[in-house]
Amino acid sequence: MEIMENRHKKILEILKEEKQVKVHDLSVILQTSLVTIRKDLKILEGKRLLFRNHGGASLESPYVHDRSVTEKEFINAAEKAAIGLEASKIIRDDQNIILASGTTMLAMARRINPLQKLTVVTPDLNVAIVLTKRDNIEVLQLGGYIRPASYSAIGHYSEMILKETACSKLFLGVDGLDIEYGLTTTNAAEAHLNQQMIESAKEVIVLVDSTKFGKKGFGRICGIEQVDRIITDENIDPDIVKKIEALGITITVCD
């Protein structure tokens, strides 16, 4: 019992310093089997001292919960603004694009000011309001039920419109991005709508701040292999950048 308690103490000390750990690394450090480490992590999770994830554990929960858009807009606002600015630079004139919902999409919308006509398809009411003030932007507002938490349309009517459209680029915001599990959002209906957006676009560009990597929402959108490009902020873990680049996905890190 004392040996196990000492091992648990050491695991928590490592976690406190590293924030997250892998089963394999703990096995090497503590010189014990992978099976033993997995049992240790299960016990510690039962005591609510850590959260297990694929291949290891972390001090923070990997699961994200729904928040209102008015609350989310002030979270990592500077990072979202930088991501939105960078994303706006890759829009060419005379394009049809999709802007999904979310506060990062709103940050991007505020930066879009094309010299020639641009058509934007979006479910997000706030994004539509911002873009309708631009002379050269034509907005196709997706209809349906409005999610109070996001001020964004979801459901069958939105999906029907998307099935009749073809766009060059989709700019997609997510609540979680796990390299192995994929892209997620907190709402299943929104995830389903995002899937249809992916089908309607030639290129998928994900705008995601660094705090959302390794997180999971309730609704899975797609695997990371369906993403062409990711734009994030400078606080991202360099190891994550390397893993994404190894998958052949372009990743842009904003200053």
Backbone bond lengths (Angstrom), bond angles and torsions (degrees), N, CA, C in turn:
res aa  C-N    CA-C-N  psi(-1)  N-CA   C-N-CA  omega(-1)  CA-C   N-CA-C  phi
1 M - - - 1.462 - - 1.531 110.91 -
2 E 1.322 116.22 -41.32 1.466 119.95 -179.12 1.520 110.98 -64.81
3 I 1.335 116.30 -38.01 1.465 120.15 179.02 1.517 110.29 -62.58
4 M 1.352 116.40 -43.61 1.458 121.01 179.85 1.527 110.97 -64.59
5 E 1.326 117.04 -42.64 1.461 120.88 179.83 1.527 111.44 -62.90
6 N 1.322 116.03 -39.61 1.468 120.16 177.48 1.531 110.77 -64.93
7 R 1.331 115.14 -37.92 1.460 120.00 179.07 1.537 110.01 -65.99
8 H 1.325 115.73 -42.93 1.465 120.38 178.64 1.529 111.06 -62.75
9 K 1.305 115.98 -40.54 1.462 120.76 178.87 1.522 110.39 -62.22
10 K 1.325 116.10 -41.80 1.457 121.00 -179.72 1.528 110.78 -66.96
11 I 1.320 117.05 -40.44 1.468 121.36 178.29 1.529 110.55 -59.50
12 L 1.313 116.45 -45.38 1.461 121.05 -179.38 1.527 111.68 -67.39
13 E 1.326 116.57 -34.46 1.469 120.19 176.83 1.525 110.49 -65.31
14 I 1.331 116.33 -42.05 1.464 121.07 178.87 1.526 110.12 -65.19
15 L 1.328 115.86 -42.72 1.460 120.84 179.38 1.532 111.75 -62.47
16 K 1.310 116.10 -40.19 1.460 120.45 -179.23 1.526 110.58 -61.70
17 E 1.321 115.47 -34.50 1.461 120.53 -178.44 1.523 112.34 -84.02
18 E 1.353 116.12 -41.62 1.468 120.68 -173.32 1.528 114.01 -96.26
19 K 1.340 117.83 -16.03 1.469 124.35 -178.40 1.528 113.36 76.24
20 Q 1.333 117.54 -33.45 1.459 121.25 175.12 1.525 109.95 -150.78
21 V 1.318 115.40 151.25 1.468 120.18 -176.45 1.516 109.77 -139.05
22 K 1.335 115.12 159.80 1.459 122.22 176.48 1.521 109.65 -107.44
23 V 1.321 116.28 146.97 1.457 121.80 179.63 1.524 110.43 -58.06
24 H 1.323 116.12 -43.96 1.469 120.14 -178.33 1.527 111.53 -61.06
25 D 1.350 116.16 -43.78 1.466 120.06 -178.78 1.530 110.97 -64.87
26 L 1.330 117.18 -41.27 1.464 120.60 178.01 1.521 111.12 -63.95
27 S 1.325 116.03 -37.03 1.464 120.49 179.02 1.524 111.07 -61.75
28 V 1.335 115.98 -40.20 1.465 120.80 179.59 1.531 110.53 -70.56
29 I 1.323 116.49 -46.77 1.462 121.18 -177.41 1.523 111.53 -63.10
30 L 1.330 116.21 -44.11 1.462 120.95 -175.04 1.526 113.00 -92.75
31 Q 1.334 114.84 -2.33 1.470 121.17 176.64 1.536 112.00 53.48
32 T 1.307 114.01 52.47 1.465 120.30 176.68 1.521 108.74 -141.77
33 S 1.319 117.04 172.81 1.457 120.89 -173.35 1.524 113.14 -74.99
34 L 1.335 116.09 160.37 1.456 121.96 176.49 1.526 110.89 -62.56
35 V 1.326 115.69 -37.53 1.468 120.65 179.59 1.524 110.88 -61.80
36 T 1.336 116.01 -43.99 1.470 120.52 179.30 1.523 111.39 -62.90
37 I 1.334 116.46 -43.01 1.465 120.71 179.96 1.524 110.66 -62.94
38 R 1.315 116.97 -42.24 1.472 119.95 179.15 1.528 110.65 -62.78
39 K 1.328 117.44 -39.11 1.466 121.01 176.77 1.527 110.76 -65.06
40 D 1.338 115.88 -40.47 1.472 120.40 178.33 1.532 110.67 -60.45
41 L 1.325 115.98 -45.54 1.468 120.49 -178.46 1.527 111.18 -64.94
42 K 1.324 116.17 -36.81 1.466 120.31 178.25 1.524 110.79 -64.43
43 I 1.323 116.33 -42.16 1.472 121.08 178.71 1.527 110.54 -64.20
44 L 1.339 116.29 -45.39 1.463 120.96 -178.53 1.528 111.74 -66.75
45 E 1.321 115.93 -34.14 1.462 119.03 176.02 1.528 110.35 -67.59
46 G 1.328 115.92 -38.13 1.463 120.30 177.24 1.522 112.19 -61.33
47 K 1.316 116.08 -28.56 1.465 121.29 176.67 1.527 112.46 -88.43
48 R 1.342 116.03 3.15 1.462 123.93 179.09 1.530 112.35 62.41
49 L 1.322 115.09 36.98 1.459 120.28 179.53 1.526 111.98 -99.91
50 L 1.347 116.95 -13.26 1.457 122.04 177.95 1.524 109.03 -160.20
51 F 1.337 114.99 175.63 1.465 121.72 176.54 1.513 108.34 -123.86
52 R 1.311 116.44 125.25 1.459 119.61 175.99 1.525 110.00 -77.83
53 N 1.335 115.90 145.74 1.448 121.53 172.57 1.515 108.37 -138.68
54 H 1.324 117.01 -175.29 1.461 119.96 -177.10 1.528 110.67 -64.20
55 G 1.313 116.55 110.59 1.456 121.28 175.78 1.508 115.42 85.97
56 G 1.346 117.90 4.86 1.456 117.92 -178.59 1.512 113.41 -179.11
57 A 1.338 115.36 -145.17 1.463 120.50 -178.04 1.521 109.25 -156.36
58 S 1.334 115.72 161.78 1.465 121.48 178.12 1.523 109.45 -145.46
59 L 1.329 115.61 164.88 1.460 120.19 177.44 1.526 111.40 -81.13
60 E 1.350 116.38 -24.32 1.452 120.73 -179.57 1.520 110.57 -102.18
61 S 1.316 115.56 145.82 1.460 120.12 177.93 1.528 110.18 -65.12
62 P 1.334 118.73 134.62 1.461 120.87 178.08 1.520 112.49 -78.67
63 Y 1.333 117.49 -5.77 1.460 121.19 -175.25 1.522 110.63 -99.35
64 V 1.330 115.75 136.99 1.454 121.24 -179.67 1.525 110.10 -107.59
65 H 1.311 115.95 151.43 1.458 121.93 -178.12 1.524 110.00 -118.12
66 D 1.311 114.75 157.55 1.461 120.83 -177.21 1.528 110.98 -66.97
67 R 1.336 115.84 134.78 1.459 122.60 174.58 1.521 108.73 -130.89
68 S 1.311 116.91 155.94 1.459 119.97 178.89 1.519 109.86 -71.77
69 V 1.335 115.41 151.45 1.461 120.66 -178.54 1.522 111.05 -64.48
70 T 1.328 117.74 -30.38 1.463 120.60 178.90 1.523 111.71 -67.34
71 E 1.342 116.28 -31.04 1.462 120.47 176.29 1.526 110.81 -77.85
72 K 1.327 116.95 -43.14 1.458 121.84 -175.26 1.527 113.16 -67.95
73 E 1.339 116.52 -26.34 1.458 119.68 -176.46 1.529 112.32 -62.01
74 F 1.333 116.88 -27.55 1.462 120.41 -177.48 1.531 113.07 -95.16
75 I 1.326 116.96 -0.70 1.461 121.78 178.62 1.525 108.81 -90.84
76 N 1.331 117.49 123.31 1.471 123.00 -179.02 1.533 111.15 53.20
77 A 1.331 116.05 41.69 1.465 121.23 -175.46 1.531 112.54 -61.24
78 A 1.323 117.41 -41.10 1.467 120.70 -178.78 1.521 111.07 -65.19
79 E 1.330 116.45 -41.12 1.460 120.94 179.03 1.529 111.12 -65.05
80 K 1.327 115.81 -41.57 1.467 119.91 179.28 1.521 111.33 -65.42
81 A 1.320 116.04 -37.74 1.462 120.02 178.23 1.531 111.01 -63.14
82 A 1.329 116.54 -42.35 1.466 120.90 179.09 1.525 110.94 -65.60
83 I 1.319 116.40 -41.49 1.471 121.14 178.91 1.529 109.74 -64.87
84 G 1.335 116.42 -44.44 1.454 120.56 179.70 1.522 112.89 -61.32
85 L 1.337 116.17 -40.16 1.466 120.92 177.75 1.519 110.98 -63.34
86 E 1.330 116.57 -46.04 1.461 121.05 -179.93 1.532 110.99 -62.01
87 A 1.329 116.35 -41.96 1.470 120.48 -179.53 1.526 111.19 -64.89
88 S 1.327 116.89 -37.57 1.464 120.24 -178.49 1.523 112.46 -64.33
89 K 1.319 117.41 -23.67 1.467 121.70 -177.62 1.524 112.94 -72.01
90 I 1.330 117.37 -20.84 1.468 119.05 -175.06 1.527 112.55 -97.47
91 I 1.333 116.23 8.64 1.461 119.64 175.02 1.526 109.14 -87.23
92 R 1.324 116.33 126.21 1.459 121.23 174.41 1.524 108.91 -97.24
93 D 1.315 116.53 154.74 1.454 120.22 178.91 1.526 110.94 -67.68
94 D 1.319 115.15 162.68 1.465 122.40 179.52 1.522 111.87 60.21
95 Q 1.300 117.47 40.15 1.453 122.44 177.54 1.515 110.18 -116.61
96 N 1.323 114.33 158.32 1.456 121.92 168.76 1.520 106.21 -111.10
97 I 1.316 117.83 119.87 1.452 120.82 -177.72 1.525 110.35 -128.62
98 I 1.328 115.11 162.40 1.459 122.27 175.52 1.518 108.40 -114.44
99 L 1.310 115.85 130.28 1.466 121.60 169.81 1.517 107.28 -112.44
100 A 1.322 116.30 116.15 1.464 120.62 178.82 1.530 109.20 -73.11
101 S 1.304 116.88 -168.60 1.464 120.05 -175.90 1.530 111.87 -95.40
102 G 1.336 114.84 162.61 1.458 119.36 175.09 1.513 113.18 127.57
103 T 1.318 115.24 165.53 1.463 120.98 -175.83 1.530 112.85 -72.20
104 T 1.333 117.78 -27.57 1.468 119.61 175.79 1.519 110.06 -71.92
105 M 1.353 116.77 -35.15 1.460 120.57 174.64 1.534 110.31 -63.51
106 L 1.327 116.23 -38.45 1.455 120.73 178.76 1.528 110.77 -65.05
107 A 1.330 115.83 -40.49 1.471 120.27 177.24 1.523 110.32 -62.26
108 M 1.326 116.90 -38.24 1.461 120.90 177.84 1.527 110.73 -68.57
109 A 1.338 116.81 -43.67 1.465 121.06 -178.49 1.521 111.36 -56.84
110 R 1.311 116.59 -36.66 1.466 120.97 -179.43 1.527 113.02 -66.83
111 R 1.346 115.83 -16.14 1.460 120.74 -178.19 1.526 113.12 -101.94
112 I 1.316 118.15 -7.33 1.458 121.20 -176.93 1.527 110.06 -84.98
113 N 1.318 116.45 122.75 1.467 121.54 178.45 1.531 108.67 -151.08
114 P 1.333 117.09 75.59 1.465 121.23 -173.27 1.521 113.33 -71.58
115 L 1.334 115.66 153.17 1.458 121.22 178.01 1.522 110.93 -82.42
116 Q 1.338 116.82 -25.53 1.450 121.42 178.65 1.524 109.32 -123.94
117 K 1.324 115.79 177.09 1.457 121.05 -173.84 1.528 112.41 -61.77
118 L 1.321 114.90 135.13 1.464 122.48 177.03 1.524 107.90 -136.24
119 T 1.321 116.47 131.09 1.459 121.02 176.21 1.523 109.09 -102.91
120 V 1.329 117.00 127.62 1.460 122.23 -179.33 1.524 109.37 -119.98
121 V 1.318 115.36 124.31 1.461 122.07 174.68 1.518 107.54 -99.02
122 T 1.337 117.47 129.07 1.467 119.27 -178.31 1.523 111.55 -152.74
123 P 1.328 117.16 147.09 1.460 121.13 172.96 1.532 111.61 -92.09
124 D 1.334 116.97 -8.93 1.459 122.51 -169.70 1.525 110.79 -89.53
125 L 1.320 116.92 119.92 1.458 121.42 -179.00 1.523 112.32 -64.45
126 N 1.320 117.36 -41.70 1.471 120.70 -179.64 1.516 111.60 -64.65
127 V 1.323 115.86 -40.66 1.470 120.63 177.24 1.525 109.99 -62.99
128 A 1.332 116.92 -44.08 1.466 121.25 -179.26 1.521 111.38 -61.78
129 I 1.326 117.53 -41.36 1.468 121.54 -179.71 1.526 111.01 -62.31
130 V 1.333 116.22 -43.43 1.464 120.30 178.93 1.521 110.91 -63.64
131 L 1.329 117.53 -45.06 1.465 121.40 -173.62 1.526 113.27 -74.14
132 T 1.320 118.08 -28.36 1.469 119.57 179.63 1.527 112.02 -67.97
133 K 1.309 117.77 -12.34 1.467 121.69 177.52 1.531 111.84 -83.88
134 R 1.342 117.49 -6.30 1.462 121.92 179.27 1.533 109.33 -93.46
135 D 1.322 116.94 131.47 1.461 121.55 -175.44 1.524 113.75 -61.65
136 N 1.330 117.20 -37.41 1.462 120.37 -172.81 1.522 114.61 -97.82
137 I 1.321 117.04 11.51 1.464 119.89 -178.80 1.527 110.65 -111.23
138 E 1.317 114.88 127.50 1.459 122.29 173.74 1.528 107.60 -104.19
139 V 1.317 117.42 125.24 1.471 121.67 -175.28 1.522 110.40 -106.30
140 L 1.315 115.47 127.46 1.462 121.53 170.22 1.525 107.04 -103.19
141 Q 1.321 116.87 104.26 1.458 122.44 -177.99 1.526 109.97 -84.09
142 L 1.325 116.76 120.18 1.455 120.66 176.27 1.528 109.22 -70.97
143 G 1.327 115.39 141.81 1.459 119.97 -176.68 1.515 112.77 -108.49
144 G 1.312 114.99 175.47 1.464 120.60 179.94 1.509 111.22 132.73
145 Y 1.310 115.94 -158.41 1.457 120.55 177.56 1.529 109.46 -74.29
146 I 1.317 115.94 142.12 1.465 121.00 -178.94 1.525 109.59 -100.41
147 R 1.327 115.61 125.84 1.461 120.63 174.67 1.528 108.74 -76.76
148 P 1.337 118.72 118.23 1.471 120.94 -179.72 1.525 112.67 -59.86
149 A 1.338 116.93 -32.73 1.469 119.97 -177.15 1.519 112.46 -69.53
150 S 1.354 116.50 -26.81 1.464 119.17 -174.33 1.520 114.60 -121.84
151 Y 1.353 117.77 -5.57 1.471 121.49 -174.90 1.525 110.15 53.15
152 S 1.335 115.22 43.09 1.454 120.44 -175.11 1.521 110.73 -135.33
153 A 1.340 115.80 144.26 1.464 121.01 -179.08 1.525 111.13 -78.35
154 I 1.326 115.66 145.12 1.461 122.69 174.97 1.521 108.39 -140.00
155 G 1.325 116.13 166.00 1.450 119.48 171.20 1.519 115.81 108.50
156 H 1.320 114.68 -172.95 1.461 123.91 -170.48 1.526 112.71 -61.19
157 Y 1.330 118.30 -42.19 1.460 120.57 -176.45 1.525 111.76 -64.37
158 S 1.313 116.47 -40.96 1.464 120.23 176.62 1.521 110.96 -62.50
159 E 1.318 116.45 -43.14 1.457 121.10 -178.69 1.524 111.66 -66.13
160 M 1.335 117.68 -35.50 1.467 121.62 177.66 1.524 111.19 -62.53
161 I 1.318 117.21 -43.18 1.461 120.74 178.96 1.523 110.59 -63.25
162 L 1.319 116.44 -43.25 1.470 120.56 -179.21 1.523 112.26 -62.93
163 K 1.315 116.42 -34.22 1.473 120.32 179.57 1.520 111.90 -65.46
164 E 1.338 116.45 -19.36 1.466 121.10 -179.15 1.522 112.00 -101.89
165 T 1.323 117.56 11.06 1.461 120.75 -178.31 1.528 110.87 -124.75
166 A 1.331 114.74 155.20 1.469 121.53 174.86 1.516 107.91 -134.90
167 C 1.316 117.13 120.46 1.465 122.02 -175.44 1.515 111.44 -121.93
168 S 1.323 115.76 155.20 1.468 120.33 -177.76 1.521 112.05 -76.33
169 K 1.347 116.10 -38.76 1.459 119.49 -175.22 1.527 110.86 -138.55
170 L 1.318 115.57 144.72 1.461 122.95 169.19 1.517 108.30 -115.12
171 F 1.309 116.53 125.00 1.465 121.75 172.95 1.526 106.34 -102.93
172 L 1.308 115.02 116.52 1.459 121.40 -169.48 1.523 111.58 -120.95
173 G 1.324 116.30 129.41 1.461 121.03 172.41 1.514 109.67 -101.19
174 V 1.319 117.54 148.48 1.462 121.71 -178.21 1.525 110.16 -134.13
175 D 1.332 115.16 161.13 1.465 120.42 175.15 1.524 111.55 -93.38
176 G 1.321 116.53 -20.39 1.455 120.70 179.12 1.515 111.16 -153.39
177 L 1.331 115.89 144.18 1.459 120.98 175.71 1.521 108.66 -137.96
178 D 1.313 115.06 106.84 1.457 122.46 177.17 1.523 107.15 -110.32
179 I 1.321 117.37 126.12 1.462 120.78 -173.94 1.524 111.87 -57.23
180 E 1.306 117.96 -36.92 1.459 120.62 -178.23 1.526 112.69 -87.44
181 Y 1.332 117.74 -37.83 1.467 120.84 -177.13 1.524 112.60 -86.53
182 G 1.326 117.19 -33.67 1.448 120.78 177.87 1.511 114.20 112.37
183 L 1.342 115.37 -156.85 1.454 123.08 -176.22 1.522 109.73 -96.07
184 T 1.333 115.96 139.23 1.460 119.80 -178.14 1.523 111.49 -140.40
185 T 1.336 114.07 161.49 1.454 122.13 172.07 1.521 107.58 -136.74
186 T 1.319 116.61 167.72 1.469 119.63 -174.73 1.521 112.99 -80.28
187 N 1.340 118.30 -9.74 1.457 121.81 -175.75 1.522 110.49 -122.73
188 A 1.328 117.55 127.22 1.463 121.97 -175.82 1.525 111.95 -65.64
189 A 1.342 117.64 -39.81 1.463 120.72 -179.98 1.529 110.87 -65.76
190 E 1.317 116.46 -38.40 1.463 120.60 177.08 1.523 110.36 -65.96
191 A 1.326 116.54 -38.82 1.465 120.69 177.70 1.527 110.43 -61.14
192 H 1.330 116.40 -41.44 1.471 120.79 179.76 1.522 111.06 -65.17
193 L 1.332 117.14 -40.23 1.455 121.22 176.89 1.527 110.59 -64.10
194 N 1.318 116.72 -40.87 1.464 120.46 177.87 1.521 111.87 -62.52
195 Q 1.322 116.83 -34.45 1.463 120.46 176.16 1.521 111.07 -61.25
196 Q 1.325 115.95 -41.30 1.462 119.54 178.09 1.519 111.30 -67.87
197 M 1.321 116.99 -35.06 1.468 120.24 175.90 1.522 110.82 -59.96
198 I 1.319 115.92 -41.48 1.467 120.97 179.12 1.516 110.58 -61.25
199 E 1.335 116.68 -40.25 1.466 121.37 178.86 1.525 111.31 -66.04
200 S 1.330 117.38 -26.39 1.468 121.36 -175.04 1.521 113.49 -92.83
201 A 1.320 118.11 -0.04 1.469 121.14 -175.75 1.526 111.33 -122.84
202 K 1.335 115.32 148.22 1.460 120.51 177.43 1.529 111.76 -78.61
203 E 1.324 115.83 -33.95 1.469 121.05 -175.78 1.521 109.91 -131.20
204 V 1.339 116.26 133.97 1.461 122.31 -179.15 1.519 109.39 -109.14
205 I 1.332 116.05 118.38 1.456 122.07 -179.05 1.522 108.21 -118.75
206 V 1.321 116.66 119.91 1.465 121.92 -175.94 1.521 109.80 -100.22
207 L 1.328 115.83 126.26 1.463 122.05 176.18 1.519 107.64 -104.45
208 V 1.328 116.85 114.69 1.462 119.95 -172.76 1.521 110.82 -148.34
209 D 1.324 116.76 127.47 1.461 118.24 177.48 1.527 110.06 -77.27
210 S 1.310 116.40 160.10 1.469 122.54 -169.13 1.525 113.73 -63.12
211 T 1.336 118.57 -23.13 1.469 120.43 -178.07 1.521 112.58 -70.41
212 K 1.329 117.89 -14.39 1.465 121.11 -174.75 1.525 113.52 -93.32
213 F 1.326 116.75 -6.13 1.463 119.26 177.47 1.532 109.62 -72.97
214 G 1.324 115.50 136.94 1.455 121.01 -177.97 1.513 113.24 83.16
215 K 1.343 117.49 1.29 1.462 121.91 -179.71 1.533 110.35 -98.34
216 K 1.336 114.76 160.14 1.467 120.93 178.05 1.521 110.28 -135.67
217 G 1.329 115.57 133.81 1.450 121.18 172.92 1.519 110.00 -101.79
218 F 1.326 116.65 175.82 1.465 121.67 -175.85 1.524 112.54 -66.39
219 G 1.344 117.02 -41.25 1.463 120.66 -175.37 1.518 112.31 -102.11
220 R 1.336 116.96 122.51 1.462 121.31 179.01 1.524 109.87 -83.84
221 I 1.320 116.44 129.28 1.463 121.78 179.80 1.522 111.02 -88.41
222 C 1.322 116.20 -55.26 1.467 120.38 -178.15 1.518 109.74 -169.99
223 G 1.314 116.00 172.77 1.453 121.44 173.71 1.522 109.82 -80.39
224 I 1.305 116.46 158.56 1.469 120.54 -176.86 1.528 111.84 -65.58
225 E 1.332 117.41 -20.09 1.464 120.51 -179.59 1.530 112.44 -66.23
226 Q 1.327 118.18 -15.46 1.457 121.25 178.73 1.528 112.49 -88.20
227 V 1.316 116.39 0.34 1.469 121.85 -179.22 1.525 109.98 -95.29
228 D 1.326 116.80 136.26 1.461 121.76 177.69 1.524 112.23 -95.17
229 R 1.328 115.32 -33.73 1.465 118.35 -174.67 1.532 109.41 -152.11
230 I 1.329 116.15 145.67 1.462 122.56 176.57 1.523 108.62 -126.42
231 I 1.329 115.97 135.27 1.466 121.16 175.22 1.525 107.52 -119.68
232 T 1.334 116.41 125.51 1.464 121.15 -176.54 1.530 109.92 -141.65
233 D 1.330 116.27 -174.63 1.467 119.88 -176.67 1.528 111.37 -103.55
234 E 1.321 115.59 173.26 1.464 122.52 -171.73 1.525 114.35 -71.32
235 N 1.320 117.95 -8.20 1.462 120.46 -179.96 1.524 113.60 -85.16
236 I 1.301 117.29 1.78 1.461 120.80 -179.49 1.529 110.86 -67.11
237 D 1.321 116.24 145.22 1.458 122.66 177.51 1.533 109.42 -65.32
238 P 1.342 119.14 125.30 1.472 121.66 -179.98 1.530 113.17 -56.51
239 D 1.334 117.65 -30.76 1.466 120.35 178.77 1.524 111.17 -65.60
240 I 1.332 116.46 -35.57 1.463 120.23 177.52 1.524 110.09 -66.80
241 V 1.329 116.24 -40.46 1.464 120.46 177.77 1.525 110.61 -58.07
242 K 1.319 116.42 -45.13 1.467 121.28 -179.26 1.531 111.08 -63.20
243 K 1.318 116.90 -41.38 1.466 120.81 -179.97 1.523 111.33 -64.82
244 I 1.323 116.43 -39.83 1.460 120.42 179.67 1.528 110.74 -68.61
245 E 1.315 116.41 -43.00 1.472 120.27 178.64 1.521 110.86 -63.40
246 A 1.336 116.87 -34.34 1.464 120.70 178.80 1.527 111.90 -65.32
247 L 1.314 116.27 -22.19 1.466 121.16 177.79 1.524 112.19 -84.49
248 G 1.327 117.23 -1.02 1.457 121.28 179.22 1.518 113.47 84.21
249 I 1.325 117.07 16.63 1.462 122.40 -179.49 1.525 108.96 -99.63
250 T 1.318 116.46 131.03 1.458 120.81 176.65 1.525 109.64 -73.31
251 I 1.324 117.21 129.38 1.462 120.27 177.47 1.517 108.91 -126.66
252 T 1.320 115.84 129.89 1.453 123.28 179.17 1.524 109.14 -110.69
253 V 1.333 116.82 125.86 1.449 122.18 179.93 1.525 108.56 -106.51
254 C 1.331 116.91 117.82 1.462 122.23 -176.84 1.529 110.85 -83.27
255 D 1.321 116.48 143.92 1.463 121.27 175.48 1.519 109.57 -74.71
